[in-house]
């Protein structure tokens, strides 16, 4: 499965939980949240656009870093 890395403006554990919540709701994803570096690595068959739109639901600033 393709892996995508995103930068997400997370400042606390609550932010990381919000990211987990939206990704778990989407389904079909394996992800790793790196809170200190504000990165989320997602392994999924979903398109990058779908993943980006999902992460944007958290209300945090999100940008696509690239494939991992």
Order of alpha helices (4+ residues) and beta strands (2+ residues): beta-alpha-beta-beta-alpha-beta
